[in-house]
Amino acid sequence: MASYALAQTVTRWFDANARDLPWRQPDATAWGVLVSEVMLQQTQVSRVDPAWRRWMERWPTPAHLAADPPGEAIRAWDRLGYPRRALRLHACATAIVERHGGVVPDDVDALLALPGIGMYTARAVAAFAFRQRHPVVDTNVRRVVARIVDGAADGGPATTPADLRAVEVLLPEDPEEAARASVAFMELGAVICTARAPRCEECPVRSICAWRRSGAPAPTGPSRRTQRYHGTDRHVRGLLLAVLRASDDPVPAARLDLVWDDEVQRGRALRGLLEDGLVRERAGTYTLPG
């Protein structure tokens, strides 16, 4: 199947089967798309959906978020995990207001210049919000292309220039169609061509999938272990932040001491929060950044 026909087939499947997500709606703003992309990093869609709705209701534009202190962004982030993303979004909103009059830029280079915006996010916003032709490559897309085109079980641990070229040749020349194909490939990898339990019988391109034709061989590299969460420093950081989120007043150290019994680990987690700018200390008390 030619690359254009492949994109067409996957896009037709997407049009009939795509999940109903708010940042994909016609009235979604570029800011809404940017927020969704940051929230979706290492976080399931089911957790992001309600958080995104609350965030956009409170801060529908970058100017609304920039007008509030960064601590409010951390508070609203709640249990999404990796709360430094909240700080990056606040810094990004502030930069958009200062540099672009509060309007999310539509240029990849301008997006890349914003705090906390990497190459993937810049391309995703340019494609999904502004309907531009860019290869938008995440883990799901790498896996889809590796299986269909190369017959490999997965696309490797990180995006490479070769991955970007491999995806770009599959995109239609028309920017609108290319943007639609980009999100379609991503959706296919997220719900059908999954890493552990692919639903091959439901795949719209199963008849031309090189991986399926070769007998669906297992990955050759080391398997990825599911990382435990309970008892890790990240877990303790989350417990400390939960106390600070719930308080409008400075929290004394003695109250944080009750969060976790291991004094060494608790201290290490708290120092990490301070170093990351997620917590501020003053006279033996702790608050979210103002």
Secondary structure, 3 states (H helix, E strand, C coil): CCHHHHHHHHHHHHHHHCCCCHHHCCCCCHHHHHHHHHHCCCCCHHHHHHHHHHHHHHCCCHHHHHCCCHHHHHHHHCCCCCCHHHHHHHHHHHHHHHHHCCCCCCCHHHHHCCCCCCHHHHHHHHHHCCCCCCCCCCHHHHHHHHHHHHCCCCCCCCCCHHHHHHHHCCCCCCHHHHHHHHHHHHHHHHHCCCCCCCCHHHCCCHHHCHHHHCCCCCCCCCCCCCCCCCCCHHHHHHHHHHHHHCCCCCEEHHHHCCCCCCHHHHHHHHHHHHHCCCCEEECCEEECCC
